[in-house]
Amino acid sequence: MDGSLTGDKTKERLGWLDFGKVLGILVVLLVHAEGSPGPVTFYGGMFYMPVFFVAAGYTFRHKEGETFRAYLKKKAKRLLLPYAGTSAFLWLFFWVKDSLLAGTPGDLKLLSVLGIFYSRNQMHTMAYAGENPVLLNLLNAPLWFLTALFLTSAWYGFADRSRWKYVLLALGAVMAFLWHYGTKLLLPWSLDAVPLFACFMAAGEFLREKKQEKLLGELWFLGLLLVAFITASQLNGSMNLSSGDYGHSILLCLTAGTTGSLLVFAAGMWLEKKCPPLMKLCSLAGQETLTVLCFHMFLFMFIRTCASLLGLPAVLTQILLVVGSMATLTGVGWFWHKNMKR
């Protein structure tokens, strides 16, 4: 099982692509540690999820002779098995901790089970005025992304097998646009957002197929990207893809997410030339982004408890949350996958 969120298994890993994924997961950790500086949270929030979809598009391949069923099976193995396994582990852990040890084994945490099957943190957007309980309440909130990436990859792979690929993708995006502005209901497995996420994948595939990577080394192009990224971010405001919050405009959200991702990849290309040792670390961490995403909030719980017992200051606790969980889970993931290959 590939430990990378995008599941790419290129013979020679692309350091700049791994850098983008590592930076994305670091922003995730910063946000969940509740200690990131304002600009990092704001601007990082523009690309820290889109960068994985763009990377998935870049590594997307339509193999000759591969059936759609085989393609789905491969994606399910890489994304749905970790989702199911992590969800089952966390449910069992908290059932034992909160129910069995408390003497109430009949409390099966049915709301949590619903959240696992629905794979959304809530059923409605934040604008919904009615009751909107948290569904992913087992330190499993980040797992929504795995089912979203699976369905996005499935939709993109399906469209890719048609001569009307871009027509299908465009129609899907229009339907997602209408759904978002017509209702406050969030569909299971991010179905309402999948066609929008596919736009990020299309940007990644365009980057590879049109061989536009060289543009990421041109100062004039980077300048245009930076202006577009800052402008779109400022006009759009903060967003949260997991809850269907795209800011003021879906188009601005797509612009900020795409340009931000490309800027991150450009930074990775520059570092690949200037600091090869750092990129080797990024390549290692980039292979284990899936492990970090699945278990960092669970590890956060233990780090916070230990920090509280030791009386550590908040800033040091937040550093330990980010650095400690990243290093620990990358190491655990590397050890696991190394031994699985034997």
N, C-alpha and C positions, 0 to 999 in steps of 0.2 A: 504494500500500500504506500503510495507516494505521500510524503509528509508536507508537500507544498500545496497551498490553497489552489493554485492554478493547475497543479498536476502535471507540469511540463517535465519531460524526461529527455531533454536534449543531451546528446553525447558530450558536448562541451557547454557547460552552463554559461549563460550570459550574465556577467557580473552586474551590469547596469540594470538588468531586469530584476535580479535578486535584490539589488539596492532599493529599488522602488517598493518591492513587497515588504522589505524589512522596515523601511521608513514608514510605510502604511501601518504595519502592525505596532510599531513604536508609538504612533499617534493614538492608536486604539488603547494601548496600555496607559498612556498619559491621560486620556480622557476618562478611562475607568478608574484610574488612581485618584481622580478629582484634584489633581495638583498641577495641571499644565498651565503655563502662562496664557493670558488671553489671546494674543496673536497666534500662538501655536495651536490652540484649540480651534480658533476661528478659521484660519487659513488651512490648517491641517484637516479640519472637518470637511473641506471642499474636495479632497482627493483621497483620503485614507481608505475609503471603500471603493470608489471608482478605479483606483490604480490596480486593484486585483482583477477587475473585469477587463480593463485595457490590456493587462498582461495576459489574461486568458485568451483574448482575441489575437494577440501577437503570436502565441504558441499554438493557436488553433490550426489543425490540419485535417483535410478531408482525404483520408487514405483510400487509394484505389482498391475496390473490392470489399471495403468494410461496410457491412450493413448498418442501417440506423439502429437496429436492435443491439448489435455488438458495440456500437458507439455509446448507447445509453448504458449498457452493462458496465463498460469501462468507467464512465462518469459516476455511476452509482457506487461502484466499488471504492472510488477515490473520495467521494463526498458523502454519500448516504450511509455507508457503513460506519465511518467515524461519527456521523451525527447520531445514529441509533445507539452505537456503543457508548458514547459520552453521555447521552441523555439517560440511558438505562443506569449507568454507573452513578450519576448524580442523583437520580430519583431514588435508587436503592440506598445510597449514603444518607440522604436526608430523611428517608422513611425510617431507617434504623435510628438515626440521631433524634429526630423530632417526634416520632410516633412509637416505635417499638420500645426504645429505652424509657420513654415517658409513660409507658403502660397503656397506650392506646393504639394497638396494632391495627384496629379497624379503620383508622384514618389513613386512607390510601392516597391522599393528596390528589384528589380527582381534578382540581383546577390545574395543578401542575401537569397532570397527564394530558389534559386538553391542550395545554400550552405546547407540549412536546409534539402532539399530532398536528396542531395548527401552525406551529413554527413561526409565530409572530409574537412579539412582546405584548401587544394588545390587539383587540379586534377592530378598533376604530382609531382614527387620527386624533391628534391632540385637540382639534377643534370641536370634537364631539362633546355635546353638553350632558349626555347621560352617563350611566355607570360604565366605567371602562377599566376593569381590573387588570392588573399585571398578570400575564399568563406564564411567561418564562421567568419563574420566580425561584429557580434552583441554582442560581449563579450560572445559568445557561443562556442568558440573554444574547451573547454573541453568536450562538449557534444558528440563529435565523439565516445567517449569511450562507451557510452550507447548502441549505435547501434552495435558497435564492440562486446561488451560483449553479447548482445542478439544473434547475429549470431553465435558467438563462442559456446554459450550454446546450440543453436539449432543444430549446426553441431555435437557437442559432444554427445548430447542426441540422435541424429539420429544414430551415429556410435555405441553408447552403446547398441542399440537394435538389433545389428547384431552380429552373431558369429565371424564375421571377423572384429571386432571393431578395433583392432590395425593395421590391414592391411589397413583399410580405412583411419585411422588417418595418417599412414605413407605415403600413396599415396597422401593424401591431402597436407601434408607437402612438398613432392617432387614437386607437382604442384605449390605450393606457391613459392618454391625456384626457379623454372624455370621462373615463371612469374616475380619475382623480378629482376633476372639477365638478363631477356630478354626484358624488357620494362620499361619505366619510368612512365607509366600511373598508377595512383592510382584508384582502383575501388571503386564505392560507397559502403558505409557502411563497409568499410575495408574488402571487400570480398577477396582481394588479400592476406590479412594478417591473416584471420580467422584460417586457418589450422595451422599456426605457434602459434597463441595464444592458440589453443587447446592443444599444447604440454605442456604449463604451467598448464593447467587444469589436464592433465594426471599425471603430477608430484604431484599435490595436492591430487588427488584421490589415487595414489599409496602410498602416505604418510599415508593416513587413512586406506586403505584396508589392507596394509601389516603391519599396526601398528608399523610404524617406528618412531613415535613421540619420543620414548624413546632414540633414537639415538641423538636427538637434545639436550640431557642433557649430552652426552659423550664428554669429552674434546678432545679426539683424532679425533672424527668425526667432531666436530666444527672446529678443526684445519685444517682438510682436506677441509672443506667447505670454510673457510676463504682464504686459499691458492688458491683454484680454483676460488673463486670470484675475488680476487685481480688480479690474473694472467689473467683471461678472460677479466676483465674490462680494464686492461692496454693494452693488445694486441688488443682489439676490438676498443677502443676509444669511444667517446661519441656517443649516439644514441638517436633517437626520433621516437618512434613507431607510433605516430600520422601521421607523414609525410613519413612513409615507410623507414626511415633511421635506419638501423640495425647495423651501424658501419662497420667495415671491414669484418665481417663474421656473417652470420645468426647463425651458430652453436655456435660461441662465445657469441652472443647475448642471445641465449637460455640458455647457461651455466651460464652466469653472472646473468640473470634474475631469474633463478631457485635457484641458490646457494645463491644469495642475499636475496631472499624471505625466504628461510629456515633459514638463519642467523637471520633475523628480527623476525621470529617466535620463534627461540631459545631464543632471548633476551626477548621476551614477556613471555616465560615460566619461565625464571629466575626471572623476575620482579613480576610475579604472586605469587611466593613464598616469595620474599623479601619485596615487597611493595604492599600489597592488596588494600589499598585505591587508589593508582594510577591506578590500573587495573580496579577499579570500574568506574573511570572517562573514561578510555579507552573503557569500555563496553558501556557507554552512548554515547560517541562520535562515536564509531564504528557502532552504529545503525543509525547514521545520516550522514554517508559519502556521500550518494546520494545527500542530500540537499546541503552539502558543495560544492560538485563538480559542481552542476548545477548553483549555484548562487554566488559563491565567486567572480568571475570577475565583476559581476554586482555590488556587494557590494564594491569591490575595488574602483570603480568609485567614489562613494560617500565619502569613507574614504580619498582618495587622494585629492578630492576637499576641504574637511574640513581641512585636514592637510596643504594644500597650503594656505588657508585663515588664519590659525593660525600661519603660518610661522614655522611649525615644521621641525626639521632637518631630512635629508633623512633616517638616521638609525632608528629614532623613528617612522617615517612614515611606514617603512617596518615592524617594530615590530607590529604596529597597524594593518597593512594589514593582517598579518599572524594570530596573536593572536586574534585580534578583530573579524575578519571574521569567524574564527574557533569557537570561543565562541558564537557569535551571531547566526550563522546559526545552530549550534548544538542545542542551546536553542529554536530557532524557530521550527526546525524540531521535537524536543522532544515535544513541546507544541502542534504542529499540530497533530502528531500521537497519542498523549495521548487523545486528544479530538475526533479524528476520531474513536477511539475504543469505545467511549461511545454510 
